[in-house]
Amino acid sequence: MKKQKGKALEPRYFSDYLKEREKDPEYKAELDRARLRVAIAREIKKAREKAGMTQAEIASILGVPQSVIGRLESLKDKRLPTIDLLARIARATHKRLVIDQATLHLELVAK
């Protein structure tokens, strides 16, 4: 246990720190946004791979550069994709776009 100015400090876990930070509405909104970006990236990559497509192939179908798909899948782009782009990705991979707003959940599921 560490001491600070004569007082013993209790060990602090990162999970406790996050729980405390999530009480801040701005921090929670940013954290939710980051979690949504991760979920979207995973779903896009999973749908593309299940369709047997490369990033270049899906980009060609969508009419965007391959780098757009690469950034979406790798989280290098901090922006959230538009619903229109997600719907186009769903169509290109023969999936149905499902967005559950209450839990910020996104799925690309088989039709």
Order of alpha helices (4+ residues) and beta strands (2+ residues): beta-beta-alpha-alpha-alpha-alpha-alpha-beta-beta
